[in-house]
Amino acid sequence: MTTPAIQRALLPVLLIEDEPSIMALVSATLERNGYQVVCTESGADALRLLEAGQFLGVVSDMRTPGGVDGAQVHSWISEHRPDLVDKVVIITGDYANEETVSTLRKIGALYLEKPFRVQDLISAVEKTMGKAR
């Protein structure tokens, strides 16, 4: 029989990021630290993945193509996947924008400002999703 901790460790992290270099960095960092990762470039695709599959948590860029941004993904998760609402990390390069800051405070998700240190990313993921190993 598989224990809940082992089952949880088998679930991937959903990464939503449209910048290829950031996607590669975040994905490689998470995988090196024992997490499985499923990547998508758009919030709209992320919602389809969230409807169809199980995930340990979500790392999402704040601004993504496809008409659905990180805040909207978080809102959808709050309504449709409450099991993941506290397991979302937002990354943003738009922290100087007052609207972005206001939105981040409103949704209450843990967030990192780009550029971020790799250790800060791992700490944020471990804080919200637990250690992979």
Secondary structure as UniProt FT lines:
FT   HELIX           4..10
FT   STRAND          13..16
FT   HELIX           20..32
FT   TURN            33..34
FT   STRAND          37..40
FT   HELIX           43..52
FT   STRAND          57..61
FT   HELIX           70..80
FT   HELIX           82..84
FT   TURN            85..86
FT   STRAND          88..92
FT   TURN            95..96
FT   HELIX           98..107
FT   STRAND          110..113
FT   HELIX           118..129
//
